[in-house]
């Protein structure tokens, strides 16, 4: 009996390890880990959502991102494709849904598709009225199928894939508090949440005249994001079509029938003249980011806005750039809350202290009310064209190592290009609190020297038991 039991335990452990290994490293299907060719930088515009205190201590909001989404939706005649991590029934979500429903009513032949992460109905544990309203209006709505992606939490993967995922979920019978808002959900919602993977993209693609327009963003359309500081890039032409085909591949695997959109642009060598840009998704973002950090030279400036900074290779590359004499400035969110709940500042306060001890210049941008949720990096100065990397990806293992589904744009342009100039001016305005506005605070305001929280961050990042 003991030999039989030992063999059974060995077989179970082998299956658990094999499942964890496979789902953390398996090949990704088309549409994921995309490094598209360089395309001409047509129709580009930097869009910023800002929230700050003005010179009189009054709260000020400036919102450009979803205003542009609504404008683009209002002129669409053939196709609208939206991919959003969070789309709830709050003011931002309702406004976006109403814009799409109105356009569908005015142009009945318009094909409209909305792809969302399963977090929007708490993994099947509660209704999602905003999504039902879209369906009633004739919009195709799908919950993104995350199973083709890689799982970031290897200790949980085998249990989730083998035991709990086949159980499904239900909107009735919930007895546990909803981890993301009011109400009750089932235990199965929590079991799904612990797998910690997500479709984290925030993109829009629409037809525009005889071509295509797209927006690649860091902004969600949920109640908690009303005062968040976000950044997006609007673009046109073949790069928008690259994004469209990546999104339609996700939608097709999530149960939606193919949509007419024309052939993908040819994957040739791409353009060499600036301004130029390209689509990057998932791990291709990491590869490009590390290439930028490794290649930045003394005499150049590197400016980073990050909601999460946790990836160890990124941190090492930042330290190496600083040692080479690169002018490096980081604007980080203090991470004092996550999903509306108080947080001890993990991971940013711990990584910031590590970088600050080496002499890296850091300021805190945002607070519990107005998170600095934008994710962008700007390299400029010297004799080379500037580079802007912008989109949904956090600087963390989940976002950069092919676990979450992410979308970024890399733009290369001359220093006097309007987008580069606006990005530089905006970063300086945040860093120096210009025009009497309060956008950032000194590093000492949120410094945390607690050793056990640092090692807690390191364990969470390495193991995958983390929400960042």
Helices and strands as residue ranges (DSSP letters): H 2-25, E 39-40, E 42-53, E 59-62, H 65-75, E 79-84, H 91-106, E 111-116, G 118-121, H 129-136, E 140-143, H 154-159, I 160-164, G 165-167, E 176-177, E 184-185, H 187-193, E 202-208, E 211-217, G 223-225, E 230-236, H 238-253, E 276-281, H 283-295, E 301-306, H 312-323, E 327-332, E 337-338, E 341-342, H 348-357, E 361-365, E 376-380, E 386-391, H 397-400, E 407-413, H 418-432, G 434-436, E 440-442, G 443-446, H 451-463
